Amino acid sequence: MNHFEKFLRRQQPKIQRRIIGAVDQFLNGRWDDLDLKPLSGKRNTYRCRIGDIRIVFTKNEMGSWIVVDADYRDKIYKRG
């Protein structure tokens, strides 16, 4: 189980639904309503903000977007 799955399981159901909804929107290309920003210094890597939570996405070698990580903003960027 990766860190994203562990983080998601620890959240309350309401927060889980918001995170899953944002991931679904991102992966289906509906980026209009999302608070997205590219991460500086990293190519094809974006973060999505949901309150104090950040979800990090990156594009793999095959051109598909994947969820890399999610955590609170004060922790996610420290892991690099």
Buried (B, 14 or more C-beta within 10 A) or exposed (E): EEBBEEBBEEBEEEBBEBBEEBBEBBEEEEEEEBEBEEBEEEEEBBBBBBEEBBBBBBEEEEEEBEBBBBBEEEEBEEEE
